[in-house]
Amino acid sequence: MIVAVTTAAPTRVAGLERLAARTWRGLEEEPYGDWLLRAAAGSPGGPTRGW
């Protein structure tokens, strides 16, 4: 599969990140500068586990 690499406008990326933060909430959230740290208990498991 070939994936084109493009540069997205920073405002569009920031808007997408804000939307994701509102719709995929963590059990714990903490602002850290311009970042929003989100966490939940446990590990992802399954094929994303890496071993």
WOBELCOR-V411920 format. One record per run of one state. SS is the DSSP state (hx for helix, st for strand, lp for the rest). FROM is the first residue (numbers start at 1). LEN is the number of residues. If there is no record, write none. Layout:
{{SS:FROM:LEN} {SS:FROM:LEN}}
//
This chain:
{{lp:1:9} {hx:10:14} {lp:24:4} {st:28:5} {lp:33:2} {st:35:5} {lp:40:6} {hx:46:4} {lp:50:2}}
//
